[in-house]
Amino acid sequence: MRWHPHGYGGHRRDPEQVKREGWHEQRMLAVSLDDPRLTWPERELVRQLGDKLYGRLPAVREVRNG
């Protein structure tokens, strides 16, 4: 007999579906700065909101060959 605790096993939701449902049900937004659907001004707005609410992202140094 197979028994799984509630929430384990079965159908796994797509991450985009989780984000969509979070927005509709909880009014919470999960946005990646790398989302190709966003324009530069939209990405900049998201970055500024993240910096304001949670602090600046650590600086990422670019590695150059040569």
PAKE-324919 format. One record per residue (C-alpha): x, y, z; residue number from 1. Coordinates in Angstrom, 2 decimals, padded with zeros to 5 digits. Each point is the difference from the previous one (the first is absolute). Last residue first. Layout:
BEGIN
NODE        x        y        z  fiti
NODE        X        Y        Z   NUM
...
END
This chain:
BEGIN
NODE        x        y        z  fiti
NODE   042.97   038.15  -022.06    66
NODE  -003.26  -001.38   001.26    65
NODE  -002.21   002.23   002.09    64
NODE  -001.93  -001.02   003.11    63
NODE  -002.74   002.45   000.92    62
NODE  -000.29   000.76   003.68    61
NODE  -003.42  -000.48   001.53    60
NODE  -000.85   002.56   002.64    59
NODE  -002.22  -001.33   002.78    58
NODE  -003.64   000.97  -000.52    57
NODE  -001.13   003.12   001.83    56
NODE  -002.35  -000.17   002.92    55
NODE  -003.30  -001.84   000.49    54
NODE  -002.83   002.51  -000.49    53
NODE   001.80   002.89  -001.70    52
NODE   002.46  -002.14  -001.98    51
NODE  -002.82  -002.32  -001.13    50
NODE  -002.12   002.96  -001.08    49
NODE   002.95   001.49  -001.92    48
NODE   000.70  -003.32  -001.73    47
NODE  -003.68  -000.42  -000.96    46
NODE  -000.06   003.55  -001.42    45
NODE   003.22  -000.66  -001.93    44
NODE  -001.44  -003.19  -001.45    43
NODE  -003.12   001.90  -001.14    42
NODE   002.13   002.76  -001.56    41
NODE   002.09  -002.65  -001.84    40
NODE  -003.04  -001.81  -001.38    39
NODE  -001.30  -003.11   001.71    38
NODE  -001.04  -003.19  -001.81    37
NODE   003.63  -001.20  -000.01    36
NODE  -000.14  -000.61   003.77    35
NODE   003.58   000.57   001.24    34
NODE  -001.01   002.32   002.85    33
NODE  -002.20  -002.84   001.21    32
NODE  -003.41   000.88   001.38    31
NODE  -002.04  -001.54   002.82    30
NODE  -003.09   002.07   000.76    29
NODE  -002.31  -000.41   002.97    28
NODE  -003.70   000.93  -000.11    27
NODE  -000.73  -003.24   001.89    26
NODE  -002.58  -001.67  -002.28    25
NODE   000.56   001.55  -003.42    24
NODE   003.70   000.75   000.34    23
NODE   000.82  -003.24   001.76    22
NODE  -002.07  -001.89  -002.58    21
NODE   002.08   001.50  -002.82    20
NODE   003.29  -000.70   001.81    19
NODE  -001.00  -003.62   000.71    18
NODE  -001.13  -000.42  -003.63    17
NODE   003.35   001.36  -001.20    16
NODE   001.77  -002.55   002.23    15
NODE  -002.00  -002.88  -001.59    14
NODE  -002.01  -001.93   002.57    13
NODE   000.96  -003.52   001.06    12
NODE  -002.78  -002.60  -000.23    11
NODE   000.05  -002.97   002.35    10
NODE   002.48  -000.46   002.79     9
NODE   000.15   002.02   003.17     8
NODE  -002.44   002.73   001.06     7
NODE  -001.96  -002.15   002.43     6
NODE   002.17  -002.87   001.22     5
NODE   000.47  -002.82  -002.51     4
NODE  -001.41  -003.50   000.40     3
NODE   000.77  -002.92  -002.22     2
NODE  -001.35  -003.40   000.95     1
END
